[in-house]
Amino acid sequence: RGATLFFAVGELSRVDWTYQWSLAWFSRVFALCIREAQDEAKARAFQEDVAALRSAHDRQIIYAGTASVDKPKDPPPRDPDTPQQRVAAIRERLVRQTFDEVSRGLRAKDKLLFATTLAAHVRLADGSLDQGEWRVFT
């Protein structure tokens, strides 16, 4: 997905020569997305752990106040994010971050063109848009 986004951004130089972004810039955006996704996953795991501890604590208080013989069962351990979920989150974040960063530097008249081009490149890469259909617009 990264290459698809980079080359979609690179096509803007055909619209106006001032629209040029470097590979170093895109590498920084890519690294930022990975770092933010990792931080977000850590924060989400921490929140889930805190919620599980509160739930277990509440159950123990309820258990201590009852005459029940059976202690309530602990919830099953949470599944960590799968690698596929992490990659999907990074991909979504990368598309959004790239769109936001590039749109900030575009003139208003070129923003719709960029949004359409970016969406088409992403869909072409995913296979959800046929190359022949896209050629109708280009």
C-alpha positions as CSV (number, residue, x, y, z in Angstrom):
1,R,0.0,0.0,0.0
2,G,2.9,2.4,0.7
3,A,4.2,2.3,-2.9
4,T,0.6,2.8,-4.2
5,L,0.2,5.9,-2.1
6,F,3.6,7.3,-2.9
7,F,3.1,7.0,-6.6
8,A,-0.5,8.4,-6.3
9,V,1.0,11.5,-4.6
10,G,3.7,11.6,-7.2
11,E,1.1,12.0,-10.0
12,L,0.2,15.4,-8.6
13,S,3.3,16.8,-10.2
14,R,1.5,16.3,-13.5
15,V,-1.2,18.8,-12.3
16,D,1.3,21.4,-11.1
17,W,5.0,21.2,-10.9
18,T,5.0,22.6,-7.4
19,Y,3.2,19.5,-6.1
20,Q,6.3,17.4,-5.4
21,W,6.9,15.3,-2.3
22,S,10.1,13.4,-1.6
23,L,10.6,9.8,-0.7
24,A,12.2,11.0,2.6
25,W,9.0,12.8,3.5
26,F,6.9,9.8,2.7
27,S,9.2,7.6,4.8
28,R,8.7,9.9,7.8
29,V,4.9,9.7,7.3
30,F,5.1,5.9,7.1
31,A,7.3,5.6,10.2
32,L,4.9,8.0,12.1
33,C,1.9,5.8,11.2
34,I,3.7,2.6,12.5
35,R,4.7,4.4,15.7
36,E,1.2,5.7,16.3
37,A,-0.4,2.4,15.6
38,Q,2.0,0.7,18.1
39,D,1.2,3.4,20.8
40,E,-2.5,3.0,20.1
41,A,-2.3,-0.8,20.5
42,K,-0.4,-0.4,23.8
43,A,-2.9,2.1,25.1
44,R,-5.9,-0.1,24.1
45,A,-4.3,-3.2,25.7
46,F,-3.7,-1.2,28.9
47,Q,-7.3,0.0,29.0
48,E,-8.6,-3.6,28.4
49,D,-6.3,-4.8,31.3
50,V,-7.6,-2.1,33.6
51,A,-11.2,-2.9,32.7
52,A,-10.5,-6.6,33.4
53,L,-8.9,-5.9,36.7
54,R,-11.9,-3.7,37.7
55,S,-14.3,-6.4,36.7
56,A,-12.4,-9.0,38.6
57,H,-12.3,-6.7,41.7
58,D,-16.0,-6.1,41.5
59,R,-16.8,-9.8,41.2
60,Q,-14.7,-10.5,44.3
61,I,-16.5,-7.9,46.3
62,I,-19.8,-9.4,45.2
63,Y,-18.5,-12.9,45.9
64,A,-17.3,-11.9,49.4
65,G,-20.8,-10.5,50.3
66,T,-22.7,-13.6,49.3
67,A,-23.2,-17.0,50.7
68,S,-22.4,-18.7,47.4
69,V,-20.1,-21.6,47.4
70,D,-18.9,-21.3,43.9
71,K,-16.4,-18.6,43.1
72,P,-17.2,-16.7,39.9
73,K,-15.0,-17.7,37.0
74,D,-12.5,-15.2,35.6
75,P,-13.1,-14.1,32.1
76,P,-11.0,-15.8,29.4
77,P,-7.8,-13.9,28.6
78,R,-8.1,-11.3,25.9
79,D,-6.7,-12.1,22.5
80,P,-4.0,-9.7,21.5
81,D,-4.4,-8.0,18.1
82,T,-3.5,-10.4,15.3
83,P,-0.8,-9.4,12.9
84,Q,-3.5,-9.0,10.2
85,Q,-5.5,-6.6,12.4
86,R,-2.3,-4.6,13.1
87,V,-1.4,-4.4,9.4
88,A,-5.0,-3.3,8.5
89,A,-4.8,-0.6,11.2
90,I,-1.5,0.7,9.9
91,R,-2.8,0.6,6.3
92,E,-5.9,2.7,7.2
93,R,-3.8,5.1,9.2
94,L,-1.3,5.5,6.4
95,V,-4.0,6.3,3.8
96,R,-5.6,8.8,6.2
97,Q,-2.3,10.4,7.2
98,T,-1.1,10.7,3.6
99,F,-4.4,12.2,2.5
100,D,-4.3,14.8,5.4
101,E,-0.7,15.7,4.9
102,V,-0.9,16.2,1.1
103,S,-4.3,17.9,1.2
104,R,-2.9,20.5,3.5
105,G,-0.5,21.6,0.8
106,L,-3.0,21.6,-2.1
107,R,-5.0,24.4,-3.6
108,A,-8.7,24.0,-3.1
109,K,-9.3,23.4,-6.8
110,D,-7.0,20.3,-6.7
111,K,-8.2,18.6,-3.5
112,L,-11.1,16.7,-5.2
113,L,-8.8,15.6,-8.0
114,F,-6.3,14.2,-5.4
115,A,-9.0,12.5,-3.4
116,T,-10.3,10.8,-6.5
117,T,-6.9,9.8,-7.7
118,L,-5.9,8.4,-4.3
119,A,-9.1,6.4,-3.9
120,A,-8.7,5.0,-7.4
121,H,-5.1,3.9,-6.8
122,V,-6.1,2.2,-3.5
123,R,-9.0,0.4,-5.2
124,L,-6.8,-0.6,-8.2
125,A,-4.3,-2.0,-5.8
126,D,-7.0,-3.9,-3.9
127,G,-8.5,-5.2,-7.1
128,S,-11.9,-3.7,-6.4
129,L,-11.6,-1.3,-9.4
130,D,-10.9,-2.6,-12.9
131,Q,-8.1,-1.0,-14.9
132,G,-10.5,-0.6,-17.9
133,E,-13.0,1.2,-15.8
134,W,-10.3,3.6,-14.5
135,R,-9.1,4.3,-18.0
136,V,-12.5,5.8,-18.8
137,F,-11.7,8.6,-16.5
138,T,-8.1,9.2,-17.5
